[in-house]
Amino acid sequence: MTPTDYFPEHIRNLPAYEGQFEAYELKGRQCRVLFGSYPAGSVVEAHSHDTDNVGIITRGELRLTMDGVTSVIRAGEWYHVPKGKEHAAEFAVDTADIEFWFSD
């Protein structure tokens, strides 16, 4: 199964997110919801968002680096990236997540 095949058909039929990784996007008034997939070896370079982001890993694991500290978030675990916080991500194995990007 490829990472993009991980999500149900209804999710795969959502509009594609245009950014540094592959995802399907569901937009709300104050929250964007991304269903992301990252092939093994994917790296997202250091960056920040103008949103407060929380997410849950649904498959695989995320190596999230903030303030020079790297945490490993595994399937079933939640993570939080505060608004404006620089962070980077690495994925050693095929990984999928659901991310909630909250705006003011």
Contacts in CASP RR format, 6 or more apart in sequence:
PFRMAT RR
TARGET T0000
AUTHOR 0000-0000-0000
METHOD contacts of the structure
MODEL  1
MTPTDYFPEHIRNLPAYEGQFEAYELKGRQCRVLFGSYPAGSVVEAHSHD
TDNVGIITRGELRLTMDGVTSVIRAGEWYHVPKGKEHAAEFAVDTADIEF
WFSD
2 37 0 8 1.000
2 39 0 8 1.000
2 94 0 8 1.000
3 22 0 8 1.000
3 36 0 8 1.000
3 37 0 8 1.000
3 38 0 8 1.000
3 39 0 8 1.000
3 59 0 8 1.000
3 94 0 8 1.000
3 95 0 8 1.000
3 96 0 8 1.000
4 12 0 8 1.000
4 22 0 8 1.000
4 37 0 8 1.000
5 12 0 8 1.000
6 37 0 8 1.000
6 58 0 8 1.000
6 59 0 8 1.000
6 96 0 8 1.000
7 24 0 8 1.000
7 35 0 8 1.000
7 37 0 8 1.000
7 96 0 8 1.000
11 24 0 8 1.000
11 35 0 8 1.000
12 24 0 8 1.000
13 24 0 8 1.000
14 24 0 8 1.000
14 25 0 8 1.000
14 26 0 8 1.000
14 35 0 8 1.000
15 24 0 8 1.000
15 25 0 8 1.000
16 22 0 8 1.000
16 23 0 8 1.000
16 24 0 8 1.000
16 25 0 8 1.000
17 23 0 8 1.000
17 24 0 8 1.000
17 25 0 8 1.000
17 34 0 8 1.000
17 36 0 8 1.000
20 44 0 8 1.000
20 45 0 8 1.000
20 47 0 8 1.000
21 36 0 8 1.000
21 37 0 8 1.000
21 38 0 8 1.000
21 42 0 8 1.000
21 44 0 8 1.000
22 36 0 8 1.000
22 37 0 8 1.000
22 38 0 8 1.000
23 34 0 8 1.000
23 35 0 8 1.000
23 36 0 8 1.000
23 37 0 8 1.000
23 99 0 8 1.000
24 34 0 8 1.000
24 35 0 8 1.000
24 36 0 8 1.000
25 32 0 8 1.000
25 33 0 8 1.000
25 34 0 8 1.000
25 35 0 8 1.000
26 32 0 8 1.000
26 33 0 8 1.000
26 34 0 8 1.000
26 35 0 8 1.000
27 33 0 8 1.000
30 102 0 8 1.000
30 103 0 8 1.000
30 104 0 8 1.000
31 100 0 8 1.000
31 101 0 8 1.000
31 102 0 8 1.000
31 103 0 8 1.000
32 51 0 8 1.000
32 100 0 8 1.000
32 101 0 8 1.000
32 103 0 8 1.000
33 98 0 8 1.000
33 99 0 8 1.000
33 100 0 8 1.000
33 101 0 8 1.000
34 98 0 8 1.000
34 99 0 8 1.000
34 101 0 8 1.000
35 96 0 8 1.000
35 97 0 8 1.000
35 98 0 8 1.000
36 96 0 8 1.000
36 97 0 8 1.000
36 98 0 8 1.000
36 99 0 8 1.000
37 94 0 8 1.000
37 95 0 8 1.000
37 96 0 8 1.000
38 89 0 8 1.000
38 91 0 8 1.000
38 94 0 8 1.000
38 95 0 8 1.000
38 96 0 8 1.000
38 97 0 8 1.000
39 91 0 8 1.000
39 94 0 8 1.000
40 91 0 8 1.000
40 92 0 8 1.000
40 93 0 8 1.000
40 94 0 8 1.000
40 95 0 8 1.000
41 90 0 8 1.000
41 91 0 8 1.000
41 92 0 8 1.000
42 89 0 8 1.000
42 90 0 8 1.000
42 91 0 8 1.000
42 95 0 8 1.000
43 88 0 8 1.000
43 89 0 8 1.000
43 90 0 8 1.000
43 91 0 8 1.000
44 88 0 8 1.000
44 89 0 8 1.000
44 90 0 8 1.000
45 88 0 8 1.000
46 65 0 8 1.000
46 86 0 8 1.000
46 87 0 8 1.000
46 88 0 8 1.000
47 86 0 8 1.000
47 87 0 8 1.000
47 88 0 8 1.000
48 84 0 8 1.000
48 85 0 8 1.000
48 86 0 8 1.000
48 87 0 8 1.000
49 81 0 8 1.000
49 83 0 8 1.000
49 84 0 8 1.000
49 101 0 8 1.000
50 83 0 8 1.000
50 84 0 8 1.000
50 103 0 8 1.000
51 83 0 8 1.000
51 101 0 8 1.000
51 102 0 8 1.000
51 103 0 8 1.000
52 80 0 8 1.000
52 81 0 8 1.000
52 82 0 8 1.000
52 83 0 8 1.000
52 101 0 8 1.000
52 102 0 8 1.000
53 80 0 8 1.000
53 81 0 8 1.000
53 83 0 8 1.000
53 99 0 8 1.000
53 100 0 8 1.000
53 101 0 8 1.000
53 102 0 8 1.000
54 78 0 8 1.000
54 79 0 8 1.000
54 80 0 8 1.000
54 81 0 8 1.000
54 99 0 8 1.000
54 100 0 8 1.000
54 102 0 8 1.000
55 78 0 8 1.000
55 79 0 8 1.000
55 80 0 8 1.000
55 97 0 8 1.000
55 98 0 8 1.000
55 99 0 8 1.000
55 100 0 8 1.000
56 76 0 8 1.000
56 77 0 8 1.000
56 78 0 8 1.000
56 79 0 8 1.000
56 97 0 8 1.000
56 98 0 8 1.000
57 73 0 8 1.000
57 74 0 8 1.000
57 75 0 8 1.000
57 76 0 8 1.000
57 77 0 8 1.000
57 79 0 8 1.000
57 95 0 8 1.000
57 96 0 8 1.000
57 97 0 8 1.000
58 75 0 8 1.000
58 76 0 8 1.000
58 96 0 8 1.000
58 97 0 8 1.000
58 98 0 8 1.000
59 75 0 8 1.000
59 94 0 8 1.000
59 95 0 8 1.000
59 96 0 8 1.000
60 74 0 8 1.000
60 75 0 8 1.000
60 91 0 8 1.000
60 93 0 8 1.000
60 94 0 8 1.000
60 95 0 8 1.000
60 96 0 8 1.000
61 72 0 8 1.000
61 73 0 8 1.000
61 74 0 8 1.000
61 75 0 8 1.000
61 91 0 8 1.000
61 92 0 8 1.000
61 93 0 8 1.000
61 95 0 8 1.000
62 72 0 8 1.000
62 73 0 8 1.000
62 79 0 8 1.000
62 89 0 8 1.000
62 90 0 8 1.000
62 91 0 8 1.000
62 95 0 8 1.000
62 97 0 8 1.000
63 70 0 8 1.000
63 71 0 8 1.000
63 72 0 8 1.000
63 89 0 8 1.000
63 90 0 8 1.000
63 91 0 8 1.000
63 92 0 8 1.000
64 70 0 8 1.000
64 71 0 8 1.000
64 72 0 8 1.000
64 73 0 8 1.000
64 79 0 8 1.000
64 81 0 8 1.000
64 87 0 8 1.000
64 88 0 8 1.000
64 89 0 8 1.000
65 71 0 8 1.000
65 87 0 8 1.000
65 88 0 8 1.000
65 89 0 8 1.000
65 90 0 8 1.000
66 81 0 8 1.000
66 85 0 8 1.000
66 86 0 8 1.000
66 87 0 8 1.000
71 79 0 8 1.000
73 79 0 8 1.000
81 87 0 8 1.000
END
